[in-house]
Amino acid sequence: MTTLDERTAARNDAMPTTRGMNFYRADANLSFVLRGLLAPADLARLEPWLDELGELAGGELDALAFVANANPPTLRQYDEAGQRVDEVVYHPAYEQMERIAFGHLGLAAMSHRPGVRGWPGVVPHTAKYALSYLFAQSEFGLLCPVNMTDSAARTLRRYAGEELQARYLPRLTSQDLESLWQGAMFMTERGAGSDVGAATTVAEPEGDHWLLAGDKWFCSNVDAGVILTLARPVGAPDGTRGLGLFLVPRELPDGSRNRYTINRLKDKLGTRSMASGEVTYDRTVAYLVGELERGFVQMAEMINASRLSNAMRAAAMMRRSYLEATVYAKARAAFGRALADLPLMREDLFQMLLDVEAAAAVVFHTAATWDRADLRPPAFAGVGAGDERPRALLRIMTPLAKCWTTERGRAVAVAGMDARGGNGYVEDWINARLVRDSHLGSIWEGTTNVVALDTLRAIRREGAGDALLAELRDRLAGVRSEVGRRLAAVLAHEVDRAESAMAAAVAAPPHERDLRARPLAERLYHCMATTFLLEEGEGLIAERGDAHKHLVATAYLWRAAFASPRDALDPDETGWRWWPVLEAWEPVPADACEPLLAKLEATPR
């Protein structure tokens, strides 16, 4: 007979949770990937930060995010005297998260100011994105202002004159929230969403500044102190070539508020903690950034940086969804067994793991390419000029990363909700918020179709596709293990197929070329992800004979290139048997890859 104490214990154990976990210590994949990409001294310096943030992400930050998302910001348009103030009022939980992100961690400053938290020089992009990856597992919305502040500082550093830099960079890179001015970019208009060239906001010169008139329709971080925006100078041609890039300060040099109104806040599906709104410029003071006729080109660089941040956040939400599903499946019993012991659940978890590790590989290898390319100008301490291939690689790797991780992020978030069942649909748990937030990544900074078209543009006009194929082939040529060489040979054929698809898309008539853009982007992403996984695996198999990454790479390529996850395979050809070993990061023998690898080798191409 079950005792009362046993019934109480069973009731409490029925709701397993990740609350209180250290998200960094729970993520062996993250620490492994960083070991391969960061210099040992940098990793040793970074790991205490990761451990601290891992604890915050599973504890205080997670709790704050729940409260902030349940209590969205409000717009106070008028003060008690009837004066227009357009003040966004945030819940104290959001403000505390700002203190953690901007102040304590310095996430928006660390790429720009030497010495953030004692780091010698500026923090590498790879390290910054690793910290952000942990942060995003608990709070997605705030990382939009963090990224835009970081990206605005980068854009000003590259293109603005000395006076603008001196006035605004110290504010954008401050860790003191009293002096910090957060950044934003306002591009979207009612009739100009993805078609930025259709923008109707106009700019007219007046003395040392410009005056703007027009409406911006979707403005995230709407009360930012420093706004980068696009406007068309009077008499400029139509299209993107006629757009200039302007800085709109919330506060003018004399301390008065600039002339623009926040008309309302958006009632959004997700990212509810962060304020997005609609803005009207009415003789709004603005300052030209860079060359007047190159406004869109300069803004595009900010967009590209934001795309990598989007990809990182999607990868982080995949990781959180997978972590929630894993913790739940291990501790929750059904039909007399743990859920994690049931073959279908194991297969679901295995498929989620493939996406998590592939996305992490793409995001962090792209971040490492940012470090190689060193797009920051020589004014930064200790920073060189970089070389040309990494710059070309970033032009295509970044949109590819954004294009596919945000698509898969939605699927993995839904799979995580499904694993928890009815509880996952309830707001007491994070799953519903992950599903909502995951849908935004594939819209921000260009929908999936728009980003796929931009990828094709980078291939056609800038030769970025050739740079990517050369990079993948160089990496495959460095594979040395026996199982790795076999997989590399299969993957080399896939790279060849991607090259043929790329050439066909470039040569096709315009309407057909557009239709080819999305499948081409997906094919290139899968080649990129599998190559990075395979390269990671070479270090692991050499170090301890562990084929963990080779198995993940093999299964990922099979699913991406030849099969759907639900194809009826022989049970020995699926990953469900190996999921507990992969999850525990116990050594995987090389022959675990054999069934699927043999199938890959035998598949006609």
C-alpha positions as CSV (number, residue, x, y, z in Angstrom):
1,M,0.0,0.0,0.0
2,T,1.3,3.5,-0.9
3,T,1.9,5.6,2.1
4,L,0.9,9.3,2.4
5,D,4.5,10.4,2.3
6,E,5.1,8.3,-0.8
7,R,2.1,9.8,-2.5
8,T,3.3,13.3,-1.6
9,A,6.8,12.6,-3.0
10,A,5.3,11.2,-6.2
11,R,3.1,14.2,-6.7
12,N,6.1,16.6,-6.3
13,D,8.3,14.5,-8.6
14,A,5.6,14.6,-11.3
15,M,6.6,18.1,-12.3
16,P,10.3,18.1,-13.1
17,T,11.8,21.5,-13.7
18,T,15.0,23.2,-14.8
19,R,14.6,25.9,-12.2
20,G,17.8,26.4,-10.2
21,M,20.0,24.6,-12.7
22,N,23.3,26.1,-13.9
23,F,22.7,26.2,-17.6
24,Y,26.4,26.4,-18.4
25,R,27.3,23.3,-16.4
26,A,24.4,21.5,-17.9
27,D,25.7,22.2,-21.5
28,A,28.7,20.1,-22.2
29,N,28.4,20.9,-25.9
30,L,28.8,24.6,-25.4
31,S,32.0,24.2,-23.4
32,F,33.4,21.7,-25.9
33,V,32.7,24.0,-28.9
34,L,34.3,27.0,-27.2
35,R,37.4,24.9,-26.4
36,G,37.9,24.5,-30.1
37,L,37.4,28.1,-31.1
38,L,38.9,30.3,-28.3
39,A,42.5,30.6,-27.3
40,P,43.2,28.8,-24.0
41,A,43.9,32.0,-22.1
42,D,40.7,33.5,-23.4
43,L,38.6,30.4,-22.5
44,A,40.2,30.4,-19.0
45,R,39.3,34.0,-18.6
46,L,35.7,33.5,-19.9
47,E,34.7,30.3,-18.0
48,P,34.1,32.0,-14.6
49,W,31.8,34.4,-16.4
50,L,30.0,31.6,-18.1
51,D,29.6,29.7,-14.9
52,E,28.2,32.8,-13.2
53,L,25.8,33.5,-16.0
54,G,24.8,29.9,-16.2
55,E,23.7,30.1,-12.5
56,L,21.8,33.4,-13.2
57,A,20.1,32.0,-16.3
58,G,18.7,29.1,-14.4
59,G,17.8,31.2,-11.3
60,E,17.4,34.9,-10.9
61,L,17.3,35.8,-14.6
62,D,14.8,33.1,-15.4
63,A,12.5,34.3,-12.6
64,L,12.8,38.0,-13.7
65,A,12.0,37.0,-17.3
66,F,8.8,35.3,-16.3
67,V,7.7,38.4,-14.4
68,A,8.7,40.9,-17.1
69,N,7.0,39.0,-19.9
70,A,3.8,38.7,-17.9
71,N,3.9,42.5,-17.3
72,P,4.7,44.2,-20.6
73,P,5.7,47.9,-20.8
74,T,3.2,50.6,-21.1
75,L,3.3,54.0,-22.9
76,R,2.8,57.2,-20.9
77,Q,2.2,59.8,-23.5
78,Y,1.4,62.8,-21.3
79,D,2.5,64.0,-17.9
80,E,0.3,65.4,-15.2
81,A,0.4,68.9,-16.8
82,G,-0.7,67.6,-20.2
83,Q,2.7,67.9,-21.8
84,R,3.7,65.2,-24.3
85,V,6.4,63.0,-22.8
86,D,6.1,59.6,-24.6
87,E,7.7,57.7,-21.8
88,V,7.8,53.9,-21.9
89,V,7.2,52.5,-18.4
90,Y,8.9,49.1,-17.7
91,H,8.2,46.6,-14.9
92,P,11.0,46.6,-12.3
93,A,11.9,43.0,-13.3
94,Y,12.8,44.2,-16.8
95,E,14.9,47.1,-15.4
96,Q,16.8,44.6,-13.2
97,M,17.5,42.5,-16.3
98,E,18.8,45.6,-18.0
99,R,21.2,46.1,-15.1
100,I,22.4,42.6,-15.5
101,A,22.9,42.7,-19.3
102,F,24.1,46.2,-19.9
103,G,25.7,47.0,-16.5
104,H,27.0,43.9,-14.8
105,L,27.8,41.8,-17.9
106,G,28.6,44.7,-20.3
107,L,27.2,42.7,-23.3
108,A,26.7,45.8,-25.4
109,A,30.0,47.3,-24.5
110,M,32.5,44.4,-24.6
111,S,33.1,44.5,-28.4
112,H,33.9,48.2,-28.2
113,R,35.7,49.2,-25.0
114,P,38.8,47.5,-23.8
115,G,38.8,46.3,-20.2
116,V,35.1,45.4,-19.8
117,R,35.1,43.3,-16.6
118,G,38.9,43.4,-16.7
119,W,39.3,41.7,-20.1
120,P,42.5,42.9,-21.7
121,G,41.5,44.6,-25.0
122,V,38.1,44.0,-26.4
123,V,36.2,40.8,-25.8
124,P,36.1,38.4,-28.9
125,H,32.8,38.1,-30.7
126,T,32.9,34.3,-30.0
127,A,33.0,35.0,-26.2
128,K,30.3,37.7,-26.4
129,Y,28.0,35.4,-28.3
130,A,28.6,32.5,-25.8
131,L,27.5,34.8,-22.9
132,S,24.5,35.9,-24.9
133,Y,23.6,32.3,-25.8
134,L,23.2,31.6,-22.1
135,F,21.3,34.8,-21.4
136,A,18.9,34.1,-24.3
137,Q,17.9,30.8,-22.8
138,S,16.0,32.7,-20.2
139,E,15.2,36.1,-21.8
140,F,15.0,36.7,-25.5
141,G,13.4,40.1,-25.8
142,L,16.0,42.2,-23.9
143,L,18.7,40.9,-26.2
144,C,17.2,42.9,-29.1
145,P,18.1,46.2,-27.4
146,V,21.5,44.8,-26.3
147,N,22.3,43.8,-29.9
148,M,21.0,47.0,-31.4
149,T,23.1,49.0,-29.0
150,D,26.1,47.0,-29.9
151,S,25.4,47.2,-33.6
152,A,24.7,50.9,-33.5
153,A,28.1,51.5,-31.8
154,R,29.8,49.4,-34.5
155,T,28.1,51.3,-37.3
156,L,29.0,54.7,-35.8
157,R,32.6,53.6,-35.3
158,R,32.9,52.6,-38.9
159,Y,31.0,55.4,-40.7
160,A,30.3,58.4,-38.4
161,G,32.5,61.5,-38.2
162,E,34.6,62.2,-35.2
163,E,32.1,64.6,-33.7
164,L,29.2,62.1,-33.7
165,Q,31.5,59.4,-32.4
166,A,32.7,61.6,-29.5
167,R,29.2,62.5,-28.6
168,Y,27.4,59.2,-28.8
169,L,29.9,56.3,-28.5
170,P,30.7,56.8,-24.8
171,R,26.9,56.7,-24.1
172,L,26.3,53.6,-26.2
173,T,29.1,51.7,-24.6
174,S,28.5,52.8,-21.0
175,Q,27.9,50.2,-18.3
176,D,26.4,52.8,-16.0
177,L,22.6,52.7,-16.7
178,E,22.3,56.4,-15.7
179,S,24.5,57.5,-18.5
180,L,23.7,54.7,-21.0
181,W,21.8,55.5,-24.2
182,Q,20.5,52.3,-25.8
183,G,20.5,51.9,-29.5
184,A,17.8,51.1,-32.1
185,M,17.2,51.0,-35.8
186,F,14.0,52.2,-37.3
187,M,13.5,51.1,-41.0
188,T,10.0,49.6,-41.5
189,E,7.2,51.8,-42.8
190,R,3.5,51.0,-43.4
191,G,4.2,50.5,-47.1
192,A,7.9,49.6,-46.9
193,G,8.6,46.4,-44.9
194,S,10.9,44.1,-46.7
195,D,10.9,46.5,-49.6
196,V,13.1,49.1,-47.8
197,G,13.6,51.0,-51.0
198,A,9.9,52.0,-50.9
199,A,10.5,54.1,-47.8
200,T,8.8,57.6,-47.9
201,T,10.4,59.3,-44.9
202,V,12.1,62.4,-46.2
203,A,15.1,64.4,-45.0
204,E,15.9,68.0,-45.5
205,P,19.2,69.7,-44.5
206,E,19.1,72.6,-42.0
207,G,22.4,74.0,-40.8
208,D,24.6,71.3,-39.2
209,H,21.8,68.8,-39.1
210,W,18.8,67.4,-41.0
211,L,15.0,67.5,-40.4
212,L,13.0,64.3,-40.9
213,A,9.3,63.8,-41.7
214,G,7.5,60.5,-42.0
215,D,6.3,57.4,-40.1
216,K,8.1,54.3,-39.0
217,W,5.9,51.4,-38.4
218,F,7.8,48.7,-36.4
219,C,10.3,50.2,-34.0
220,S,11.7,47.9,-31.5
221,N,13.3,49.4,-28.4
222,V,11.2,52.3,-29.3
223,D,12.5,54.6,-26.5
224,A,16.1,54.1,-27.3
225,G,18.5,57.1,-26.8
226,V,20.2,56.7,-30.2
227,I,18.2,55.7,-33.2
228,L,19.7,54.8,-36.7
229,T,17.1,55.4,-39.4
230,L,16.8,55.6,-43.1
231,A,15.3,58.6,-44.9
232,R,15.3,59.9,-48.5
233,P,16.9,63.4,-48.9
234,V,14.7,65.8,-50.9
235,G,15.4,65.2,-54.6
236,A,17.1,61.9,-54.1
237,P,16.3,59.0,-56.5
238,D,13.8,56.2,-55.7
239,G,14.9,52.9,-54.3
240,T,17.6,52.0,-51.8
241,R,20.2,54.0,-53.6
242,G,18.4,57.2,-52.7
243,L,18.3,56.5,-48.9
244,G,20.6,58.2,-46.4
245,L,21.5,56.9,-43.0
246,F,20.7,59.2,-40.1
247,L,21.2,59.3,-36.3
248,V,18.2,60.5,-34.4
249,P,18.9,61.3,-30.8
250,R,16.1,61.1,-28.3
251,E,17.7,64.0,-26.5
252,L,19.1,67.1,-28.2
253,P,22.4,68.7,-27.2
254,D,20.6,71.3,-25.2
255,G,18.9,68.7,-23.1
256,S,15.4,69.1,-24.7
257,R,13.5,66.1,-26.2
258,N,13.7,65.6,-29.9
259,R,10.6,66.2,-32.0
260,Y,9.0,62.8,-32.7
261,T,6.1,61.0,-31.2
262,I,5.6,57.4,-30.1
263,N,2.0,56.8,-31.2
264,R,1.4,53.4,-29.6
265,L,3.1,50.2,-28.5
266,K,2.7,47.0,-30.5
267,D,0.6,44.2,-28.9
268,K,3.0,41.5,-30.0
269,L,2.7,37.7,-30.0
270,G,6.1,37.4,-28.3
271,T,9.0,39.3,-26.9
272,R,6.4,41.0,-24.7
273,S,9.0,42.3,-22.1
274,M,10.5,44.6,-24.7
275,A,8.7,47.7,-26.2
276,S,8.1,47.9,-29.9
277,G,6.1,50.8,-31.2
278,E,5.1,53.2,-34.0
279,V,6.8,56.5,-34.4
280,T,6.1,59.7,-36.4
281,Y,8.9,62.1,-37.3
282,D,7.8,65.7,-37.5
283,R,10.7,68.0,-38.2
284,T,12.8,65.6,-36.2
285,V,16.5,66.6,-35.8
286,A,18.8,64.0,-37.3
287,Y,22.6,63.8,-38.1
288,L,24.0,62.3,-41.3
289,V,26.0,59.1,-40.8
290,G,28.7,58.4,-43.4
291,E,28.1,59.1,-47.1
292,L,24.7,60.4,-48.1
293,E,24.3,58.1,-51.1
294,R,25.4,55.0,-49.2
295,G,22.9,55.0,-46.4
296,F,21.3,51.6,-47.1
297,V,24.7,49.9,-47.7
298,Q,25.9,51.2,-44.3
299,M,22.6,50.2,-42.6
300,A,22.9,46.7,-44.2
301,E,26.0,46.1,-42.1
302,M,24.1,46.8,-38.9
303,I,21.3,44.4,-40.2
304,N,23.9,41.7,-40.9
305,A,25.2,41.9,-37.4
306,S,21.7,41.7,-36.1
307,R,21.1,38.6,-38.2
308,L,23.8,36.8,-36.4
309,S,22.4,37.8,-33.1
310,N,19.0,36.5,-34.3
311,A,20.6,33.2,-35.2
312,M,22.3,33.0,-31.8
313,R,19.0,33.6,-30.0
314,A,17.2,31.0,-32.1
315,A,20.0,28.5,-31.3
316,A,19.7,29.4,-27.6
317,M,15.9,28.8,-27.6
318,M,16.5,25.5,-29.2
319,R,18.9,24.6,-26.4
320,R,16.4,25.7,-23.8
321,S,13.6,23.8,-25.4
322,Y,15.8,20.7,-25.6
323,L,16.9,21.1,-22.0
324,E,13.3,21.4,-20.8
325,A,12.3,18.3,-22.8
326,T,15.3,16.3,-21.5
327,V,14.9,17.1,-17.9
328,Y,11.2,16.4,-18.1
329,A,11.6,13.1,-20.0
330,K,14.3,11.8,-17.6
331,A,12.2,12.4,-14.5
332,R,8.6,11.9,-15.7
333,A,7.2,8.4,-15.7
334,A,4.6,7.0,-18.0
335,F,3.4,3.4,-18.4
336,G,5.8,2.3,-15.7
337,R,8.9,3.7,-17.3
338,A,10.7,7.0,-17.6
339,L,9.6,8.9,-20.7
340,A,13.3,9.1,-21.7
341,D,13.3,5.2,-21.9
342,L,10.6,5.1,-24.5
343,P,11.8,4.8,-28.1
344,L,9.6,7.4,-29.6
345,M,10.5,10.0,-27.0
346,R,14.2,9.1,-27.3
347,E,14.0,9.6,-31.1
348,D,12.3,13.0,-30.6
349,L,15.1,14.0,-28.2
350,F,17.7,12.8,-30.6
351,Q,16.3,14.8,-33.5
352,M,16.2,17.9,-31.2
353,L,19.8,17.3,-30.2
354,L,20.8,17.3,-33.9
355,D,19.3,20.7,-34.4
356,V,20.8,22.1,-31.2
357,E,24.4,21.0,-31.9
358,A,24.2,22.0,-35.6
359,A,22.9,25.5,-34.8
360,A,25.5,26.0,-32.1
361,A,28.2,24.9,-34.6
362,V,27.0,27.4,-37.2
363,V,26.5,30.3,-34.8
364,F,29.9,30.0,-33.0
365,H,31.9,29.2,-36.1
366,T,30.3,32.3,-37.7
367,A,31.2,34.4,-34.6
368,A,34.8,33.1,-34.9
369,T,34.8,34.2,-38.5
370,W,33.8,37.7,-37.3
371,D,36.9,37.6,-35.1
372,R,39.0,36.5,-38.1
373,A,37.5,39.1,-40.4
374,D,37.9,41.8,-37.7
375,L,35.4,44.2,-39.2
376,R,36.2,46.7,-36.5
377,P,38.4,49.4,-37.8
378,P,42.0,49.9,-36.6
379,A,40.9,52.5,-34.0
380,F,40.1,49.6,-31.8
381,A,42.9,48.7,-29.4
382,G,44.8,45.6,-30.5
383,V,42.7,45.0,-33.6
384,G,44.2,44.4,-37.1
385,A,42.7,44.9,-40.5
386,G,41.7,41.2,-41.1
387,D,41.9,39.5,-44.5
388,E,39.5,39.2,-47.4
389,R,38.1,35.7,-47.3
390,P,36.6,36.1,-43.8
391,R,34.9,39.3,-44.9
392,A,33.4,37.5,-47.9
393,L,32.4,34.6,-45.7
394,L,30.5,36.8,-43.3
395,R,28.5,38.2,-46.2
396,I,27.0,34.7,-46.8
397,M,27.5,32.8,-43.5
398,T,25.5,35.3,-41.5
399,P,22.3,35.4,-43.6
400,L,22.5,31.6,-44.0
401,A,22.8,31.2,-40.2
402,K,19.8,33.5,-39.7
403,C,17.8,31.9,-42.5
404,W,17.8,28.3,-41.2
405,T,18.3,28.5,-37.4
406,T,15.3,30.7,-37.0
407,E,13.2,28.3,-39.1
408,R,14.3,25.3,-37.1
409,G,14.0,27.2,-33.9
410,R,10.2,27.2,-34.3
411,A,10.1,23.5,-34.9
412,V,12.3,22.7,-31.9
413,A,10.3,25.0,-29.6
414,V,7.1,23.2,-30.6
415,A,8.8,19.8,-30.1
416,G,9.8,21.0,-26.6
417,M,6.2,21.9,-25.8
418,D,5.0,18.6,-27.1
419,A,7.4,16.7,-24.9
420,R,6.0,18.4,-21.8
421,G,2.4,17.7,-22.9
422,G,-0.4,19.8,-21.4
423,N,1.9,21.5,-18.9
424,G,3.9,22.9,-21.8
425,Y,0.8,24.8,-23.0
426,V,0.4,26.5,-19.6
427,E,2.1,29.8,-18.8
428,D,3.6,28.5,-15.6
429,W,6.2,26.9,-17.8
430,I,8.5,28.5,-20.3
431,N,7.5,26.4,-23.3
432,A,4.6,28.7,-24.5
433,R,6.9,31.7,-24.4
434,L,9.6,29.9,-26.3
435,V,7.1,29.0,-29.0
436,R,5.9,32.6,-29.2
437,D,9.4,34.2,-29.2
438,S,10.8,31.6,-31.7
439,H,8.5,32.9,-34.4
440,L,10.0,36.4,-34.3
441,G,13.5,35.4,-35.3
442,S,12.4,34.4,-38.8
443,I,10.7,37.8,-39.3
444,W,13.2,40.3,-37.7
445,E,15.9,41.6,-40.1
446,G,14.1,40.0,-43.1
447,T,11.8,37.1,-43.4
448,T,13.2,33.7,-44.4
449,N,12.4,34.4,-48.1
450,V,13.9,37.8,-48.0
451,V,17.1,36.5,-46.3
452,A,17.3,33.7,-48.9
453,L,17.1,36.2,-51.7
454,D,19.8,38.3,-50.0
455,T,22.0,35.2,-49.8
456,L,21.5,34.7,-53.6
457,R,22.4,38.4,-54.0
458,A,25.6,37.9,-52.1
459,I,26.5,35.0,-54.4
460,R,25.7,36.8,-57.6
461,R,27.1,40.2,-56.9
462,E,29.9,39.7,-54.4
463,G,31.3,36.2,-55.0
464,A,30.5,35.2,-51.4
465,G,29.3,31.7,-52.5
466,D,32.7,30.9,-54.0
467,A,34.4,31.9,-50.8
468,L,32.1,29.7,-48.7
469,L,32.6,26.6,-51.0
470,A,36.4,27.2,-50.9
471,E,36.2,27.4,-47.1
472,L,34.2,24.2,-46.8
473,R,36.5,22.3,-49.1
474,D,39.6,23.5,-47.2
475,R,38.1,22.2,-43.9
476,L,37.1,18.9,-45.4
477,A,40.6,18.4,-46.8
478,G,41.9,18.6,-43.2
479,V,39.8,15.6,-42.0
480,R,42.1,12.7,-40.9
481,S,40.2,10.1,-39.0
482,E,38.9,7.0,-40.9
483,V,35.2,7.6,-40.2
484,G,35.7,11.3,-40.8
485,R,37.2,10.8,-44.2
486,R,34.3,8.6,-45.3
487,L,31.8,11.2,-44.2
488,A,33.9,14.0,-45.7
489,A,33.8,12.2,-49.1
490,V,30.0,12.1,-49.0
491,L,29.9,15.7,-47.9
492,A,32.3,16.7,-50.7
493,H,29.7,15.4,-53.1
494,E,27.1,17.5,-51.4
495,V,29.3,20.6,-51.7
496,D,29.6,19.8,-55.4
497,R,25.8,19.6,-55.7
498,A,25.5,22.9,-53.9
499,E,28.0,24.4,-56.4
500,S,25.9,23.2,-59.3
501,A,22.7,24.5,-57.7
502,M,24.4,27.8,-57.1
503,A,25.5,28.1,-60.8
504,A,22.0,27.1,-62.0
505,A,20.4,29.7,-59.8
506,V,22.7,32.4,-61.0
507,A,22.1,31.5,-64.6
508,A,18.3,31.2,-64.3
509,P,15.9,33.9,-65.5
510,P,14.8,36.3,-62.7
511,H,11.5,34.6,-61.7
512,E,13.1,31.1,-61.7
513,R,16.2,32.5,-59.9
514,D,14.0,33.7,-57.0
515,L,12.3,30.3,-56.7
516,R,15.7,28.7,-56.4
517,A,16.9,31.0,-53.7
518,R,15.4,29.3,-50.6
519,P,16.2,25.7,-51.4
520,L,19.8,26.8,-52.3
521,A,20.1,28.6,-49.0
522,E,18.9,25.5,-47.1
523,R,21.4,23.3,-49.0
524,L,24.3,25.6,-48.3
525,Y,23.4,25.8,-44.6
526,H,23.3,22.0,-44.3
527,C,26.7,21.7,-46.0
528,M,28.1,24.4,-43.6
529,A,26.6,22.9,-40.5
530,T,27.7,19.3,-41.3
531,T,31.2,20.5,-42.1
532,F,31.5,22.4,-38.8
533,L,30.2,19.4,-36.9
534,L,32.6,17.1,-38.7
535,E,35.5,19.4,-38.0
536,E,34.6,19.6,-34.3
537,G,34.4,15.8,-34.3
538,E,38.0,15.4,-35.5
539,G,39.3,17.0,-32.4
540,L,37.1,14.9,-30.2
541,I,38.0,11.6,-31.8
542,A,41.7,12.4,-31.8
543,E,41.5,13.4,-28.1
544,R,39.7,10.3,-26.7
545,G,38.4,8.2,-29.6
546,D,34.9,9.7,-29.2
547,A,32.7,9.7,-32.3
548,H,30.0,11.8,-30.7
549,K,30.2,14.6,-33.3
550,H,30.8,12.3,-36.2
551,L,27.5,10.5,-35.3
552,V,25.7,13.8,-35.0
553,A,27.1,15.0,-38.3
554,T,26.2,11.8,-40.1
555,A,22.7,11.7,-38.8
556,Y,22.2,15.4,-39.5
557,L,23.4,15.1,-43.1
558,W,21.2,12.0,-43.6
559,R,18.1,13.9,-42.4
560,A,18.9,17.1,-44.2
561,A,19.9,15.7,-47.5
562,F,18.2,12.4,-48.0
563,A,15.4,11.7,-45.5
564,S,12.8,13.1,-43.3
565,P,13.1,12.4,-39.6
566,R,10.1,10.1,-39.8
567,D,11.3,7.9,-42.6
568,A,10.8,4.2,-41.8
569,L,14.3,3.1,-41.1
570,D,15.6,0.0,-39.5
571,P,15.8,0.7,-35.8
572,D,19.6,0.3,-35.9
573,E,19.7,3.1,-38.4
574,T,18.0,5.7,-36.1
575,G,19.6,7.6,-33.3
576,W,17.3,6.7,-30.5
577,R,19.6,4.0,-29.1
578,W,22.5,6.4,-28.9
579,W,20.7,9.4,-27.4
580,P,21.4,8.6,-23.7
581,V,25.1,8.3,-24.6
582,L,25.2,11.5,-26.6
583,E,23.2,13.4,-23.9
584,A,25.6,12.3,-21.2
585,W,28.6,13.0,-23.3
586,E,30.0,9.5,-22.8
587,P,32.3,8.2,-25.5
588,V,30.6,7.0,-28.7
589,P,32.4,4.2,-30.7
590,A,33.1,5.0,-34.3
591,D,31.1,2.0,-35.4
592,A,28.0,3.8,-34.2
593,C,28.1,5.8,-37.4
594,E,28.3,2.7,-39.6
595,P,24.6,2.0,-40.4
596,L,23.8,5.5,-41.5
597,L,27.2,6.2,-43.0
598,A,26.9,3.1,-45.2
599,K,23.5,4.2,-46.3
600,L,24.8,7.7,-47.2
601,E,27.6,6.1,-49.2
602,A,25.2,3.9,-51.1
603,T,22.7,6.6,-51.9
604,P,22.8,7.6,-55.6
605,R,23.5,11.2,-56.3
